[in-house]
Amino acid sequence: MPRDRIELACELDSTIGIDDPTDMAPRTEKRVKYLVEKILDTRKVNGEREYLILWQDYGIEEASWEKAKHCECPDAIANYYKKRREALFEKTHNSPTAAYALRRKEKPPRPRARLTRSSAHLANSAGKAESQPGRIRDDHQYKIQDGRKIEAIIGVKLGGPEILYTVQYKGSEPKDKRTECVPSSVLRECAIEDFVECLEQLALASCEDTIML
């Protein structure tokens, strides 16, 4: 695959006698575009995102890896990640681990104990006094929303109505100063690539645990 396809468009110079300083003939330029049919795969090389591109009117053997900063095809990239999420959801939903979790959810709930007026008052007071751990605040500004780059997603936990992911950011400060819990909705909006990679790693780990059982 020629290197001029990296830019998805190139300019071909057909000037004759370009090495002759006395040749002042105007250059003839022709702009050639290579259209993206779809994205086949993605990877990171030296910290840079790359996509394996299938070019329109070219065979699969001519697909090439191109850097994300050179790819002017947002629709193809969005469609690629959408299909990856759908495939990942189907894989995890149909796994034995997911089926076991679903069976547990289908069990009837345990009967709740009746609260007297005094016990209800105490429980309500305690709930107001203590903030719920992992509670999501709508007005909170996460570091990833300020442009911080993710180094790794190192954990996951349930925090109320949404799943929280423990994100570790790049930087020179201590790890506890550059680590925070981020809701899945914020990750999907600000760092979809890292979010999908984290889901894939969790799915692979779940499958490995199931096989070991």
N, C-alpha and C positions, 0 to 999 in steps of 0.2 A: 504494500500500500504506500503510495507516494506521500512524502511529508506534507505537501501542500493541502492535504485533506484535513490536517489538524485544525486549520482555521475555518473549515467548512466553506471557505471561499478564498480564491487566490487571484492575483493579477499576473498575467503572462506578458512579458516584455518581448516584443518582436523587433526591436531596434537593430539595425544592421550597422556594423562599425562602431560598436559601443566603446571599444578601446581607443578609438581615434579621437583625440581632443579637438580636432578641427571639424569633426562631423557634428553639425548642429541640427540634424534632421529631427523633427518631432517624434516622440515615441508613440507607438500604437499600443494601447492597452485593451485587454479583453478580460472581463470578469467572469470567472467560472464558478458555479455553485455546485456543491455536492449535497444532495438531500438525504436526511436521515430517515430511514424506514422505521427502525425501532432500536431500543437499547436491549442488548442481550445479557450483559452482566456488569458488575462494578467491582472495584478493588481500590486499595490504597497503596501507593508506592512512595516511600520517603515522606509520608504524611500528606500526600496530595491525592485527591480523589480522581479516579479515572473511570471511563465508561467504555465498554466494548460495543462498538457501533456497527450495525448492519446498514450498509448504504443502499439507497434506492437504485434499482437497476444493476446491482452488483451481487455476486454470489456470496454465500456464507464464508467461503474460503478467503474472501477479501475483506472480511470484517476486521476492524483495527481498534486498538486501545488509544483513546484520546483523553487528554487532560480536561477536567470539568470546566476550567476557566476558558477553554477554547470552544466549548460546545454551546452553540446558540440554538438549543432545541429544548426549551422548558417543557413543552407539552409531552415530548417523548420521554423525558426524564420523569415527569410526574406520573405518566402512565406506567412506567417501569416499576416505580415504587408502589403504586396502587396494586399491581398484579402480585408483587412480592408479599405485600401485607395480606392479600386474599389467600395466597397459597400457604402462608405461614399460619393464618387463622384456621384454615381447613386441616392442616397437618396437626396442629395442637388440639383442635376440637375433636378430631377422630382418634387421638392417641389413647391408650389404656389409662393413662394418668388422668386425662380430662374426663373420660367416662366414669372413673371412680369418683372424681370430685362432683360430677353431675348427679350420681346416685346419692351421694351424701346430702346434696342440696334438696333432693326430692323427699327426704325423710320428713315426717310431720314435725313441726316445732314442739319443743317441750312446753308444757303448761307453765304460765308465769304465776309466780306467787302474788297473792293479793296484798296490797300495801294498805296499812292503816294510815290515818291522817298524819300521825306524828312521824312515821317512817317515810312517808312521801315527802313531808316537809324537809326532813333531814337530807334525803337524797337530792331534792331540788336545790337546797342550799349548797351542798357539796359540789353539785354540777356547776353552779354559778361561780363558786370560789376557785375551782380548778379549771384551767384551760385544757381542752381535749388535746392529747398528743397527736401530732400528725394532721391536725385540722387545717384545711386549705383556706387561706384568706384571699378573697377575690382582689383586694387592693394591694397585695404583695407584689413587688417587682423583683423577679428572680435575676440572678447574675447573667444567665444565658440570654435574657432579654436585653441586657446592656451590652451584648457583644462578646462576652467571655467565650473562649473556645474550650470544648470538652476534651479532657484527656482520657477519661474512661467513665463508664457507668458501672458502679461497683456493688450495687444492691437494689433491692426492690421490697416494698412493703405496702400494706393496705392502709390508706389514710382517709377514712371516711368514705365519701361517695366515689373517690377516684384513687387509682393506684399511684403511689409515689416512688420515684426512682432516685437513688442516691448517686448524685453526679459529682465527679471530681474534675475540677477545671485545671487547665494548664497555668503554670506560674511558678514563681520562686518562693512564695510564702509557704508556711507549714500547711500540711494536708488538711488539718482541721479548719483552717482559715479559708480554704478554697474548695470546701465540700458543702453541699446542701441538698435537701430533698426537693425534687421538682415534679409537679404533676405530669401525668402522661400527656394531657392536652397541650401543655406548654412545650414539651419535647416534640410533639407532632408538628407544632407550628414553627418552632425555631431550629430544630435539629433533627429532621426526619431521617437523615442517613444514619446518624449514630443511634437513633431510637430503633430503627429496623434491625440494625446489627445486634443491638442488645437483645431484642426479642428472639432473633435467630439463635443466639448463644444460649438463652434460657431454654428454648425449645430443644436444642441439641442435648443440653444437660439433662433435661427431663426424659428424653428418649434413652439416654445412656443409663439413667437410674432405673428405668423400667426394664431394660434388658438385663441389668445386674440382678434385679429381683427374680 
